[in-house]
Amino acid sequence: MIVADPMLATGSTMCTVLENVLDAADDEPEDLFVLSAVSAPEGLIRVNEEFPEADLLTVSIDDELNDEGFIVPGLGDAGDRSFRTT
């Protein structure tokens, strides 16, 4: 099973998605991959702690999260970039 998100910041969204997807699955997946383009260390740590069976694959690990939970330096809001909203 592959679960992808452009940016893995706090890990909160990914953990919620993984929990829901795994709860809905008939069987445990043989392999579980979490994919992201950019991650923050905090998000990687959280997902790894809550889902140690998952292999985490990311293109880039940025420095940190700011006080608002955004990846720094990051790419900006993935939703805004994807759908050209502000």
C-alpha distances in whole Angstrom, upper triangle without the diagonal:
4,7,10,14,17,18,17,21,21,18,19,17,14,15,16,12,10,13,13,10,10,13,13,10,12,11,9,6,8,6,5,6,9,11,14,17,20,20,22,23,23,19,18,20,19,15,16,19,17,13,14,12,10,10,12,13,16,19,21,22,25,28,28,28,31,32,31,27,27,26,29,30,26,26,27,26,22,23,27,26,24,26,29,30,32
4,6,10,13,15,14,18,19,16,17,15,12,13,15,12,10,13,14,11,11,15,15,13,16,15,13,10,11,8,6,5,6,7,11,14,16,16,19,20,21,17,16,18,18,14,15,18,17,13,15,13,10,10,10,10,13,15,18,19,22,25,25,25,28,30,28,24,24,22,26,26,23,22,24,22,19,20,23,22,20,23,26,27,29
4,7,10,12,11,15,16,13,14,11,8,11,12,8,8,11,12,9,11,14,14,13,17,16,14,12,14,11,8,6,5,6,9,12,14,14,17,18,18,15,14,17,16,12,14,17,15,12,15,13,10,10,10,10,12,15,17,18,20,23,22,22,25,26,24,21,20,20,23,24,20,20,21,19,16,17,20,20,18,20,23,24,26
4,7,9,9,13,15,12,14,11,9,12,13,10,10,14,14,12,14,17,17,17,20,20,18,15,17,14,11,8,6,5,6,9,11,12,15,17,17,14,13,17,16,13,15,18,17,15,17,16,12,12,10,9,10,12,14,15,17,21,20,20,22,24,22,19,18,17,20,20,17,16,18,16,13,14,17,16,14,17,20,21,23
4,6,7,10,12,10,12,9,8,11,12,10,11,15,15,14,16,19,19,19,23,23,21,19,20,17,14,11,8,6,5,8,9,10,13,15,15,12,12,16,15,13,15,18,17,16,18,18,14,14,11,11,10,12,13,14,15,18,18,17,19,21,19,16,14,14,17,17,14,13,14,12,9,11,14,13,12,15,17,18,19
4,7,10,13,12,14,12,11,14,16,14,15,18,19,18,20,23,23,23,27,26,24,22,23,20,17,14,11,8,5,5,7,9,12,15,16,13,13,17,17,15,17,20,20,19,20,21,17,16,13,11,9,10,11,12,13,16,16,15,18,20,18,15,13,12,15,15,11,10,11,10,7,9,12,11,10,13,15,16,17
4,6,9,9,11,10,10,13,15,14,15,18,19,19,21,23,24,24,28,27,25,23,24,21,18,15,11,9,6,6,5,6,8,12,12,9,11,14,14,13,15,18,18,17,19,20,17,16,12,11,9,10,10,10,10,13,13,12,14,17,15,12,10,8,11,12,8,9,10,9,7,10,13,12,12,15,17,17,17
4,6,6,9,8,7,10,12,12,13,16,17,17,19,21,22,23,26,26,23,21,23,20,16,13,10,9,6,8,6,5,6,9,9,6,7,11,10,9,12,14,14,14,16,17,14,14,10,11,9,11,10,9,10,12,11,10,13,16,14,10,10,8,12,13,10,11,12,12,10,13,16,15,16,18,20,20,20
4,6,8,9,9,11,13,14,15,17,19,19,21,23,24,25,29,28,26,24,26,23,19,17,13,13,10,11,8,6,5,8,7,5,8,10,10,10,13,15,15,16,18,20,17,17,13,14,12,13,12,10,9,11,9,7,10,12,10,7,6,6,9,11,9,11,12,11,11,14,16,16,17,19,21,20,19
4,5,8,9,10,12,13,14,15,18,19,20,21,23,25,28,28,25,24,26,23,19,18,14,14,13,14,12,9,7,8,6,4,8,9,7,9,12,13,13,14,16,19,16,17,14,16,14,17,15,13,12,13,10,8,10,11,10,6,8,9,12,14,13,15,15,14,14,16,18,19,20,22,23,22,21
4,6,5,6,9,10,10,12,14,15,16,18,20,21,24,24,21,20,22,19,16,14,11,12,11,14,12,9,9,10,7,4,7,8,6,6,9,10,10,11,13,15,13,14,12,13,13,16,15,13,14,15,13,11,14,15,14,10,11,11,15,17,15,16,17,15,15,16,19,20,20,22,24,23,23
4,6,5,6,9,10,11,12,14,16,17,19,20,24,24,21,21,23,21,17,16,13,15,14,16,15,12,12,13,10,8,10,11,8,8,12,12,10,12,15,17,15,17,15,17,16,19,19,17,17,18,15,13,15,15,13,10,12,13,17,19,17,18,18,16,16,16,19,21,20,22,24,23,22
4,6,5,6,9,10,11,12,14,15,17,18,22,22,20,20,22,20,16,15,12,13,12,15,14,13,13,15,13,10,12,14,11,10,14,14,12,13,16,17,15,17,15,16,16,19,18,17,18,19,17,15,17,17,15,12,13,14,18,20,17,17,17,14,13,14,17,18,18,19,21,20,20
4,5,5,6,8,10,10,12,14,15,16,20,20,17,16,19,16,13,11,8,10,10,13,13,11,13,14,12,9,10,12,10,7,11,12,10,10,13,14,11,13,11,13,13,16,17,16,17,19,17,16,18,19,17,14,15,15,18,20,17,18,18,16,14,15,19,19,18,20,23,22,23
4,5,5,6,9,10,10,12,14,15,19,18,16,16,18,16,13,13,10,13,13,17,16,14,14,15,13,9,10,11,8,6,10,10,7,8,11,13,11,13,12,15,16,19,19,18,19,21,19,17,20,20,19,15,17,17,21,23,20,21,21,19,18,19,22,23,22,24,26,26,26
4,6,5,6,9,10,11,12,14,18,18,17,17,20,18,15,15,13,15,15,19,18,17,17,18,16,12,14,15,12,10,13,13,10,11,15,15,14,16,16,18,19,22,22,21,22,23,21,19,21,21,19,16,18,19,23,25,22,22,22,19,18,18,21,23,22,23,26,25,25
4,5,5,6,8,10,11,12,16,16,15,15,18,16,13,13,11,13,14,17,18,16,18,19,17,14,15,16,13,11,14,15,12,11,15,15,13,15,14,16,17,20,21,21,22,24,22,20,23,23,21,18,19,19,23,25,22,22,21,19,17,17,20,21,20,21,24,24,24
4,5,5,6,8,10,10,14,14,12,11,14,13,9,10,9,12,14,17,18,16,18,18,17,13,14,15,12,9,12,13,10,8,12,11,10,12,12,15,16,20,21,21,22,24,23,22,24,25,23,20,21,21,24,26,23,23,24,21,19,20,23,24,22,24,27,27,28
4,6,5,6,9,10,13,13,12,13,16,15,12,14,13,16,17,21,21,19,20,20,18,15,16,16,13,11,13,13,9,9,13,12,12,15,15,18,20,23,24,23,25,27,25,23,26,26,24,21,22,23,27,28,26,26,26,24,22,22,26,27,25,26,30,29,30
4,6,5,6,9,12,13,13,13,17,17,14,15,14,17,18,22,23,21,22,23,21,18,19,20,16,14,17,17,13,13,16,15,15,18,18,20,22,25,26,26,27,29,27,25,27,27,25,22,24,24,28,30,27,27,27,24,22,21,25,26,24,25,28,28,29
4,5,5,6,10,11,10,10,14,13,11,12,12,15,17,21,22,21,23,23,22,18,19,20,17,14,16,17,14,12,16,14,13,16,16,18,20,23,25,25,27,29,28,26,29,29,27,24,25,25,29,30,27,27,27,24,22,21,25,26,23,25,28,28,29
4,5,5,8,8,7,8,12,12,10,12,13,16,19,22,23,22,24,24,22,19,19,19,17,14,15,16,13,11,13,12,11,15,16,19,21,24,26,26,28,30,28,27,30,31,29,25,26,27,30,32,29,29,29,27,25,24,28,29,27,28,32,31,33
4,6,8,9,9,11,15,15,14,16,16,19,22,25,26,25,26,26,24,21,21,22,19,16,18,18,14,13,16,15,15,18,20,22,24,28,29,29,31,32,31,29,32,32,30,27,28,29,32,34,31,31,31,29,27,26,30,31,29,30,33,33,34
4,7,9,10,11,15,16,14,17,17,20,22,26,27,26,28,28,27,23,23,24,22,19,20,21,17,16,19,17,17,20,21,23,25,28,30,30,32,34,32,31,33,34,31,28,29,30,34,35,32,32,32,29,26,26,29,30,28,29,32,32,33
4,5,7,8,12,13,12,15,16,19,22,25,27,26,28,28,27,24,23,24,22,19,20,21,18,15,18,15,15,18,20,22,24,27,30,30,32,34,33,32,35,35,33,30,31,31,34,36,32,32,33,30,27,27,31,31,28,30,33,33,35
4,7,9,12,14,14,18,19,22,25,29,30,29,31,31,30,27,26,27,25,22,23,23,20,18,20,17,17,20,22,25,27,31,33,33,36,38,36,35,38,39,37,34,34,34,38,39,36,36,36,34,31,31,34,35,32,33,37,37,39
4,6,9,11,12,16,18,21,24,28,30,28,30,30,29,26,25,25,24,20,21,21,19,16,17,14,15,18,20,23,26,29,31,31,34,36,35,35,38,38,37,33,34,34,37,39,36,36,36,34,31,31,35,35,33,34,38,38,40
4,6,9,9,13,15,18,22,25,27,25,27,27,26,23,21,22,21,17,17,18,15,12,14,10,12,14,17,20,23,26,28,28,31,33,32,32,35,36,34,31,32,31,34,36,33,33,34,32,30,30,34,34,31,33,37,37,39
4,5,6,10,13,16,19,23,24,23,26,25,25,22,20,21,20,17,16,18,16,13,13,10,10,12,15,17,20,23,26,26,29,32,31,31,34,35,34,30,30,30,33,34,31,31,32,30,28,28,32,32,29,31,35,35,37
4,7,10,14,16,20,23,25,24,27,26,26,23,21,22,22,18,17,19,18,14,14,10,10,12,15,17,20,23,26,26,30,32,32,32,36,37,36,32,32,31,34,35,32,32,34,32,30,30,34,33,31,34,37,38,39
4,7,10,13,17,20,22,21,23,23,23,20,18,19,19,15,14,17,16,12,12,8,7,8,11,13,17,20,22,23,26,28,28,29,32,34,33,29,29,28,30,31,28,29,31,29,26,28,31,30,28,31,34,35,36
4,7,10,13,17,19,18,20,20,20,17,15,16,16,12,12,14,13,9,10,7,5,6,9,11,14,17,20,20,23,26,25,25,29,30,29,25,25,24,27,28,25,26,27,26,23,24,28,27,25,28,31,32,33
4,6,10,13,15,14,17,17,18,15,13,15,15,11,11,14,14,10,11,9,5,5,6,7,10,14,16,17,20,23,23,23,26,28,27,23,23,21,24,25,22,22,24,23,20,22,25,24,22,25,28,29,30
4,7,10,12,11,14,14,15,11,10,13,12,9,10,13,13,10,11,10,7,6,5,6,8,12,14,14,17,20,19,19,23,25,23,20,19,17,21,21,18,19,21,19,17,19,22,21,20,23,25,26,27
4,7,9,10,13,14,15,12,11,14,14,11,13,16,16,14,14,14,10,9,6,5,6,9,11,12,15,18,18,19,22,24,23,19,18,16,19,19,16,16,18,17,14,17,20,18,17,20,23,24,25
4,6,7,10,12,14,11,10,14,14,12,14,17,17,15,17,17,13,11,8,6,5,7,8,10,12,15,15,16,19,21,20,16,15,13,15,16,12,12,14,14,11,14,17,15,15,18,20,21,22
4,7,11,13,15,13,12,16,17,15,17,20,20,19,20,20,16,14,11,8,5,5,6,9,10,14,15,16,18,21,20,17,14,12,14,13,10,10,12,13,10,14,16,14,13,17,18,20,21
4,7,10,12,10,10,14,15,14,16,19,19,19,20,21,17,15,12,10,6,6,5,6,7,10,11,12,15,18,17,14,11,8,10,10,7,8,11,12,10,14,16,14,15,18,19,20,20
4,7,8,7,7,10,11,11,13,15,16,16,17,18,15,14,10,9,7,8,6,5,6,9,9,10,13,16,15,12,10,7,10,11,8,10,12,13,12,15,17,17,17,21,22,22,22
4,5,5,7,9,10,11,12,14,16,17,17,19,17,16,12,12,10,11,9,6,5,6,6,7,10,13,13,10,9,6,8,10,9,12,13,14,14,17,19,19,20,23,24,23,22
4,6,5,6,9,10,11,12,14,15,15,18,16,15,12,12,11,13,10,7,7,7,7,8,12,15,15,12,12,9,11,13,12,15,17,18,18,21,23,22,23,26,27,27,26
4,6,5,6,9,10,11,12,14,15,18,16,16,13,15,13,16,13,10,10,10,7,8,11,13,13,10,11,10,12,14,14,17,17,18,18,21,23,23,24,26,27,27,26
4,5,5,6,8,10,11,12,13,16,13,13,10,12,11,14,13,10,11,12,10,9,13,14,14,10,11,10,13,15,13,16,16,16,16,18,21,21,21,24,25,25,24
4,6,5,6,9,10,10,11,13,11,10,7,9,9,12,11,9,11,12,11,12,16,17,17,14,14,12,14,16,15,17,19,18,18,20,23,22,23,26,27,27,27
4,6,5,6,9,10,10,13,12,12,10,13,13,16,15,12,13,13,12,13,16,18,18,14,16,14,16,18,17,20,21,21,21,23,26,26,26,29,30,30,29
4,5,5,6,8,10,13,12,13,11,14,14,18,17,14,15,16,14,13,16,17,17,13,15,15,17,20,18,21,21,21,20,22,25,25,25,28,30,29,28
4,5,5,6,8,10,8,10,8,12,13,16,16,14,16,17,16,15,19,20,19,15,16,16,19,21,19,21,21,20,19,21,24,24,24,26,29,28,28
4,6,5,5,8,7,8,8,11,13,16,16,14,17,18,17,17,21,22,22,18,19,18,20,22,21,23,24,23,22,24,27,27,27,30,32,32,31
4,6,6,9,10,12,11,15,17,20,20,17,19,19,18,18,21,22,22,19,20,19,22,24,23,25,26,25,25,26,29,30,29,32,34,33,33
4,6,9,9,12,12,16,17,21,21,19,21,22,20,19,22,23,22,19,21,20,23,25,24,26,26,25,24,25,28,29,28,30,33,32,32
4,5,6,9,10,14,16,20,20,19,21,22,21,21,24,25,24,21,22,21,24,26,24,26,27,25,24,25,28,29,28,30,33,32,33
4,5,8,9,13,16,20,20,19,21,22,22,22,26,27,26,23,24,23,25,27,25,27,28,27,26,28,31,31,30,33,35,35,35
4,7,10,13,16,20,21,20,23,25,24,25,28,29,29,25,26,25,27,29,27,28,30,28,26,28,31,31,30,32,35,36,36
4,6,9,13,16,18,17,20,22,22,22,26,27,26,23,23,22,24,26,23,25,26,25,23,25,28,27,26,29,32,32,33
4,6,10,13,15,15,19,21,21,22,26,28,27,23,23,21,23,24,22,23,25,25,22,24,28,27,25,29,31,32,33
4,7,10,12,12,15,17,17,18,22,24,24,20,19,17,20,20,18,19,22,21,19,21,24,23,23,26,28,29,29
4,7,9,10,14,17,17,19,22,25,24,20,19,17,19,19,17,18,20,20,18,20,23,22,21,24,26,28,28
4,6,7,10,14,15,16,20,23,22,18,17,14,15,16,13,14,17,17,15,18,21,19,19,22,24,25,25
4,7,10,13,15,17,20,23,23,19,17,14,15,14,12,13,16,17,15,18,20,18,18,22,23,24,25
4,6,10,12,14,17,20,20,17,15,11,12,11,10,11,14,16,15,18,20,18,19,22,23,24,24
4,7,9,11,14,18,18,15,13,9,10,10,9,12,15,16,16,19,21,19,20,24,24,25,24
4,6,9,11,15,15,13,11,7,6,7,7,10,12,15,15,19,19,18,20,23,23,24,23
4,7,10,13,15,12,11,8,6,7,9,12,14,17,18,21,22,21,23,26,26,26,24
4,7,10,11,9,8,6,5,8,9,13,14,15,17,20,21,21,23,25,25,25,23
4,7,8,5,5,5,6,9,9,12,12,13,15,18,19,19,21,23,23,22,20
4,5,5,5,7,6,9,10,13,12,14,16,18,19,19,22,24,23,22,19
4,6,8,10,10,13,14,16,15,15,18,20,20,21,24,25,25,23,20
4,6,9,10,13,13,15,13,12,15,16,17,19,21,22,22,19,17
4,7,9,12,11,13,12,12,14,15,16,18,19,21,21,20,18
4,6,9,7,9,8,9,11,13,14,15,17,18,19,17,15
4,6,5,8,8,10,11,14,15,15,17,19,19,19,17
3,5,8,9,12,13,17,17,16,19,21,21,20,18
4,7,8,12,13,17,16,15,18,21,20,20,18
4,6,9,10,13,13,12,15,18,17,17,16
4,7,7,11,10,9,11,14,14,14,14
4,6,9,8,8,11,13,12,12,10
4,5,5,6,9,10,10,9,9
4,5,5,6,8,10,10,11
4,5,5,6,8,8,9
4,6,5,5,4,5
4,6,5,7,8
4,6,8,11
4,6,9
4,7
4
